[in-house]
Amino acid sequence: MFDQIIDAATALDVQANATTANILFGWIIEHDPPEHPGSYVARFATTHPTIYVMLADTLAELHAMLPPGLARSPRLPVDPLEVVEIWFSK
């Protein structure tokens, strides 16, 4: 699967489309995943992770790119090591 790197405006559109379709979604925040070493990555996910990702150098930069209307969930012990947190629709 090849990632499609998107900007904050496109992320807002992707999230709005999921909301309109009544699809449960979230953004999985990872640090240093194998496919994007050294970066923070926000991957859009519905029932499964999708190809839509935003990239940033810092977690703060990535947080600023996330669309509004999300609630943070901390990393759980069962999450892969690169997962930092997950943001779900409220």
Sequence and secondary structure as in RCSB ss.txt:
>XXXX:A:sequence
MFDQIIDAATALDVQANATTANILFGWIIEHDPPEHPGSYVARFATTHPTIYVMLADTLAELHAMLPPGLARSPR
LPVDPLEVVEIWFSK
>XXXX:A:secstr
   EE  HHHHHHHHHHHHHTT   EEEEEES TTSTT EEEEEESSSEEEEEEEESSHHHHHHHS SSEEEEE 
 TTS TTEEEEEEE 
